[in-house]
């Protein structure tokens, strides 16, 4: 795709995430008033990650246009740092976390929605907003991967970063339960301590698999183009 259409596309996606976040935060849900607020939900964290990522993409596009034809080595060095940051966020956070949220949410929702998204939430969250949080994330990140080549970090560094994020979020969920006595997700209420450990380990493995899928898919798309 041409550069300018890609720029417009990324800007539109960024605006859509800003709209989703604003509408979500405006909802007066009891869960938002409890310990951890919106930040206890991986869906909300993922929305912030996606918004930050596409914000970096738009900033990179603007910087590229503004410095086009400029031979300044300092500007070129800063541009390379910005591109490296964009690629790292895509590889380690935007793709694996985004794909994980979409696949896990809809898999559990289809099995028994009460375990992850109780019917009571339909009174607070309209259907379009639900899809904005749990559906469009996947096509948006795939479009970005298709339109822009991203340089992945070394596999060991990438997997280490993904594991750090996954374990960090699991510890955060456990801490919230320690403080409030309530699990963030109803599904966890039905699992014994031993099964919870297995579940958390499986979740960490799955998100690492999604990182590898992103790396393979990125290489396949752009090696084919070359």
C-alpha positions as CSV (number, residue, x, y, z in Angstrom):
1,X,0.0,0.0,0.0
2,X,1.1,3.6,-0.6
3,X,2.6,5.6,2.3
4,X,-0.2,8.2,2.5
5,X,-3.1,5.7,2.7
6,X,-1.2,3.8,5.4
7,X,-0.8,7.0,7.4
8,X,-4.5,7.8,7.1
9,X,-5.4,4.3,8.1
10,X,-3.2,4.3,11.2
11,X,-4.6,7.7,12.2
12,X,-8.1,6.4,11.8
13,X,-7.3,3.3,13.9
14,X,-5.8,5.5,16.6
15,X,-8.9,7.7,16.7
16,X,-11.1,4.7,17.0
17,X,-9.1,3.4,20.0
18,X,-9.3,6.9,21.6
19,X,-13.1,6.8,21.1
20,X,-13.4,3.3,22.5
21,X,-11.3,4.2,25.6
22,X,-13.3,7.4,26.2
23,X,-16.7,5.6,25.9
24,X,-15.5,2.8,28.1
25,X,-14.2,5.1,30.9
26,X,-17.5,7.1,30.7
27,X,-19.5,4.0,31.7
28,X,-20.6,4.0,35.3
29,X,-19.9,0.4,36.2
30,X,-19.5,-0.8,39.8
31,X,-16.3,-2.6,38.8
32,X,-14.6,0.7,37.9
33,X,-15.0,1.9,41.5
34,X,-13.4,-1.1,43.2
35,X,-9.7,-1.8,43.8
36,X,-7.6,-1.6,40.7
37,X,-10.3,0.2,38.7
38,X,-10.3,-0.5,34.9
39,X,-6.6,-1.5,35.2
40,X,-7.4,-4.9,36.6
41,X,-8.9,-6.0,33.3
42,X,-6.5,-7.2,30.6
43,X,-9.0,-5.9,28.0
44,X,-8.5,-2.4,29.2
45,X,-4.7,-2.8,29.4
46,X,-4.7,-4.1,25.9
47,X,-6.8,-1.1,24.6
48,X,-4.2,1.2,26.2
49,X,-1.4,-0.8,24.6
50,X,-3.0,-0.6,21.2
51,X,-3.7,3.1,21.5
52,X,-0.1,3.8,22.5
53,X,1.2,1.6,19.7
54,X,-0.8,3.3,17.0
55,X,0.1,6.6,18.5
56,X,3.7,5.7,18.0
57,X,2.9,4.6,14.5
58,X,1.3,8.0,13.7
59,X,4.2,9.8,15.3
60,X,6.6,7.8,13.2
61,X,4.7,8.6,10.0
62,X,4.6,12.3,10.8
63,X,8.3,12.4,11.7
64,X,9.1,10.6,8.5
65,X,7.2,13.2,6.4
66,X,8.6,16.2,8.3
67,X,12.2,15.0,7.9
68,X,11.9,13.7,4.4
69,X,14.8,15.0,2.3
70,X,16.6,16.2,5.4
71,X,20.2,14.9,5.7
72,X,20.6,15.6,9.4
73,X,22.3,12.6,11.0
74,X,20.9,13.5,14.4
75,X,17.3,13.4,13.1
76,X,18.1,10.1,11.3
77,X,19.3,8.7,14.5
78,X,16.2,9.8,16.4
79,X,14.0,8.4,13.7
80,X,15.7,5.0,13.9
81,X,15.1,5.0,17.7
82,X,11.4,5.8,17.1
83,X,11.1,3.0,14.5
84,X,12.8,0.6,16.9
85,X,10.4,1.4,19.7
86,X,7.4,1.0,17.3
87,X,8.7,-2.4,16.2
88,X,9.4,-3.6,19.7
89,X,5.9,-2.6,21.0
90,X,4.3,-4.3,18.0
91,X,6.3,-7.5,18.5
92,X,6.2,-7.9,22.3
93,X,2.9,-6.2,23.2
94,X,0.5,-5.2,20.5
95,X,0.4,-8.4,18.5
96,X,0.6,-11.2,21.2
97,X,-1.5,-9.4,23.8
98,X,-4.1,-8.3,21.2
99,X,-4.5,-11.7,19.7
100,X,-4.5,-13.3,23.2
101,X,-7.4,-11.1,24.3
102,X,-9.5,-11.7,21.2
103,X,-9.0,-15.5,21.1
104,X,-9.3,-16.1,24.9
105,X,-12.3,-13.8,25.3
106,X,-14.4,-15.3,22.5
107,X,-13.4,-18.9,23.2
108,X,-14.6,-18.6,26.8
109,X,-17.6,-16.5,25.8
110,X,-18.8,-19.2,23.4
111,X,-18.3,-21.9,26.1
112,X,-20.0,-20.0,28.9
113,X,-20.1,-16.2,28.8
114,X,-20.8,-15.9,32.5
115,X,-17.2,-17.0,33.2
116,X,-15.7,-14.0,31.5
117,X,-18.4,-11.5,30.5
118,X,-21.6,-11.9,32.6
119,X,-24.9,-11.0,30.9
120,X,-25.3,-8.3,33.5
121,X,-22.6,-6.3,31.6
122,X,-25.0,-5.9,28.6
123,X,-26.8,-3.3,30.7
124,X,-23.6,-1.2,30.8
125,X,-21.7,-2.0,27.7
126,X,-23.3,-1.7,24.2
127,X,-22.6,-4.4,21.6
128,X,-20.6,-2.1,19.4
129,X,-18.3,-1.2,22.3
130,X,-17.8,-4.9,23.2
131,X,-16.7,-5.6,19.7
132,X,-14.5,-2.6,19.7
133,X,-12.7,-4.0,22.8
134,X,-12.7,-7.7,21.9
135,X,-13.0,-8.1,18.1
136,X,-11.6,-5.3,16.0
137,X,-8.3,-5.5,17.8
138,X,-7.3,-8.5,15.7
139,X,-8.0,-7.1,12.2
140,X,-6.4,-3.8,13.1
141,X,-3.1,-5.4,14.2
142,X,-3.1,-7.7,11.2
143,X,-3.6,-4.8,8.9
144,X,-0.7,-3.0,10.5
145,X,1.5,-6.1,10.1
146,X,0.5,-6.4,6.4
147,X,1.2,-2.8,5.6
148,X,4.4,-2.2,7.5
149,X,7.5,-4.4,8.0
150,X,8.5,-4.7,11.7
151,X,11.9,-5.7,12.8
152,X,11.5,-8.3,15.6
153,X,14.0,-8.4,18.5
154,X,16.0,-11.6,19.1
155,X,13.8,-14.5,20.0
156,X,15.2,-14.9,23.5
157,X,14.7,-11.2,24.3
158,X,11.2,-11.1,22.8
159,X,10.1,-14.2,24.7
160,X,11.6,-12.9,27.9
161,X,9.7,-9.6,27.5
162,X,6.4,-11.4,26.8
163,X,6.9,-13.7,29.8
164,X,7.6,-10.7,32.0
165,X,4.4,-9.1,30.9
166,X,2.3,-12.3,31.4
167,X,3.8,-13.0,34.8
168,X,3.4,-9.4,35.9
169,X,-0.3,-9.4,35.0
170,X,-0.9,-12.7,36.7
171,X,0.8,-11.4,39.9
172,X,-1.4,-8.3,39.7
173,X,-4.5,-10.4,39.4
174,X,-3.4,-12.5,42.4
175,X,-2.6,-9.3,44.4
176,X,-6.1,-7.9,43.7
177,X,-7.6,-11.2,45.0
178,X,-5.4,-11.0,48.1
179,X,-6.6,-7.4,48.8
180,X,-10.3,-7.8,47.9
181,X,-10.9,-11.5,48.3
182,X,-12.5,-11.5,44.8
183,X,-11.0,-12.7,41.5
184,X,-11.0,-10.3,38.6
185,X,-12.5,-13.0,36.3
186,X,-15.4,-15.3,37.5
187,X,-13.7,-18.2,35.8
188,X,-11.0,-18.3,38.5
189,X,-13.6,-18.7,41.2
190,X,-14.4,-22.2,39.9
191,X,-10.8,-23.4,39.8
192,X,-8.9,-25.1,42.7
193,X,-5.5,-23.7,43.7
194,X,-3.7,-26.4,41.8
195,X,-5.7,-25.9,38.7
196,X,-5.2,-22.2,38.9
197,X,-1.4,-22.7,38.8
198,X,-1.8,-24.9,35.7
199,X,-4.2,-22.4,34.1
200,X,-1.7,-19.5,34.7
201,X,1.1,-21.5,33.3
202,X,-0.9,-22.4,30.3
203,X,-1.8,-18.7,29.8
204,X,1.8,-17.8,29.8
205,X,2.6,-20.5,27.3
206,X,-0.2,-19.4,25.0
207,X,0.8,-15.8,24.9
208,X,4.4,-16.9,24.1
209,X,3.0,-19.0,21.3
210,X,1.2,-15.9,19.9
211,X,4.5,-14.0,20.0
212,X,6.1,-16.8,17.9
213,X,3.1,-16.7,15.5
214,X,3.5,-13.0,15.1
215,X,7.2,-13.4,14.3
216,X,6.6,-16.2,11.8
217,X,3.7,-14.3,10.2
218,X,5.7,-11.1,9.9
219,X,8.7,-12.9,8.3
220,X,6.4,-14.8,5.9
221,X,4.7,-11.7,4.7
222,X,7.8,-9.7,4.1
223,X,10.1,-12.5,2.9
224,X,7.4,-13.2,0.3
225,X,7.4,-9.6,-0.7
226,X,11.1,-9.6,-1.1
